[in-house]
Amino acid sequence: MLRVMSSDAVIDTNFDAEPSDIWDAMTSPDGIQEWMGQGSCLPPVEDGELWLRDFVTGTPRHGRVRSVDPDRELSFEWWPEDDPSQPSTVSITLEPLHTGTRVRVIENVGPAAGGVQMSAAAWAWRSASLIVTVEHLLATLPFSTGISSGRRLLRAR
């Protein structure tokens, strides 16, 4: 479901995996490159400089990590490489469930026309890529049975 209520794009994805496995897939050097594109770098340290080759939009992005709480939350500010005047803030939280983990991504894109819908659609693709990245990670672990992704809820608020 997609709704526009402000300048936030929100997507929830449920995983049959532990928060630590998803965190590893999101923040390891190999995981970030598989998730966000070859050459991407997102150091999971506060004030770390990030560079992502966004496979969804084709736009290289620069940014800075704002906060890190391992296995729970990662937030950063990023902007198109060619236009640092267009920053947005992304918060990714991992919420343990009875079985599995909910990953919630909130991107505040500001007042740009159409920006919320475009951001929500892009994060839907990035979430699908994260599912594949987590599946690959779990397939390399001993005694892994893989994961099955739960429903993805997409909305703008």
C-alpha positions in Angstrom: 0.0 0.0 0.0 1.4 3.4 -1.0 0.1 6.6 0.6 1.5 10.1 0.8 1.0 11.8 4.1 4.3 13.8 4.4 7.8 13.5 3.1 8.6 10.0 4.3 8.8 6.8 2.3 8.4 3.7 4.4 8.8 0.1 3.6 8.6 -2.9 5.9 10.0 -6.3 5.0 9.7 -9.4 7.2 12.5 -12.0 7.2 12.7 -15.5 8.6 16.2 -14.7 9.9 17.9 -13.3 13.0 18.7 -9.6 13.2 22.4 -10.3 13.4 22.2 -12.2 10.0 20.4 -9.3 8.4 22.8 -6.8 9.9 25.8 -8.8 8.5 24.2 -8.8 5.1 23.5 -5.1 5.2 26.9 -4.0 6.6 29.6 -6.4 5.5 31.7 -5.3 2.6 30.5 -8.1 0.4 26.9 -7.7 1.5 26.8 -4.0 0.9 28.1 -4.5 -2.6 25.6 -7.3 -3.4 22.8 -5.3 -1.8 23.5 -1.8 -3.2 25.8 -2.4 -6.2 29.5 -3.1 -7.0 31.9 -0.6 -5.5 29.5 0.5 -2.8 30.9 1.3 0.7 28.8 1.8 3.8 30.9 1.6 6.9 28.8 0.8 10.0 30.5 3.5 12.1 29.1 6.9 13.1 30.4 9.7 10.9 31.6 7.1 8.3 31.7 8.3 4.7 29.5 6.2 2.4 29.5 5.8 -1.3 26.8 3.8 -3.0 26.3 2.9 -6.7 22.6 2.8 -6.5 21.6 0.0 -9.0 17.9 1.1 -8.8 18.3 4.7 -10.0 21.8 4.4 -11.6 22.8 7.5 -9.5 26.0 7.3 -7.6 25.4 8.7 -4.1 27.6 10.1 -1.4 26.7 10.4 2.3 27.6 10.1 5.9 26.5 7.6 8.5 24.6 9.4 11.3 24.0 6.6 13.9 24.8 2.9 14.4 23.3 0.5 16.9 24.5 -3.0 15.7 21.8 -5.5 14.9 19.2 -2.8 15.6 19.5 0.5 13.6 21.6 2.2 10.9 20.8 5.7 9.8 22.6 7.9 7.2 22.2 11.0 5.1 22.9 10.6 1.4 22.7 12.7 -1.8 23.2 12.3 -5.5 26.9 12.6 -6.3 26.2 15.4 -8.8 23.8 17.3 -6.5 24.7 17.6 -2.8 21.9 20.1 -2.3 19.4 17.2 -2.5 20.1 15.2 0.7 17.7 12.8 2.2 17.9 10.9 5.5 17.5 7.1 5.7 16.8 5.1 8.9 16.9 1.3 8.8 15.6 -0.5 11.9 15.7 -4.2 12.6 12.9 -5.3 14.9 13.0 -8.9 16.3 9.7 -10.7 15.9 8.5 -13.9 17.5 10.0 -15.7 14.5 12.3 -13.6 12.3 12.9 -9.9 11.9 11.1 -6.9 10.5 13.3 -4.5 8.6 11.8 -1.0 8.4 13.3 1.6 6.1 12.2 5.2 6.4 13.6 7.8 4.0 12.8 11.4 4.5 13.1 13.0 1.1 11.9 16.5 1.9 9.5 18.5 -0.1 10.6 17.5 -3.7 7.6 16.8 -5.9 7.2 13.1 -6.6 10.2 12.3 -4.4 8.3 10.2 -1.9 6.8 7.9 -4.5 10.1 7.6 -6.3 11.9 6.8 -3.0 9.3 4.2 -1.9 9.5 2.5 -5.3 13.3 2.5 -5.2 13.4 1.1 -1.6 11.0 -1.7 -2.7 13.6 -2.8 -5.2 16.4 -2.4 -2.7 14.5 -4.5 -0.2 14.1 -7.2 -2.8 17.9 -7.1 -3.3 18.4 -7.3 0.4 16.3 -10.5 0.5 18.6 -12.0 -2.1 21.7 -10.8 -0.2 20.4 -12.3 3.1 19.6 -15.6 1.3 23.1 -15.8 -0.1 24.6 -15.1 3.4 22.5 -17.7 5.1 23.2 -20.3 2.3 26.9 -20.1 3.3 26.3 -20.8 7.0 26.5 -24.3 8.3 23.1 -26.0 8.7 21.3 -23.1 7.0 17.9 -23.7 5.6 17.7 -20.3 3.9 14.9 -17.9 4.4 11.5 -17.1 3.0 10.6 -13.5 3.0 7.4 -12.4 4.5 5.1 -9.8 3.1 6.5 -6.4 2.1 4.5 -3.4 3.1 5.1 -0.3 1.1 3.7 3.1 2.0 4.6 6.8 2.1 3.7 8.8 5.1 
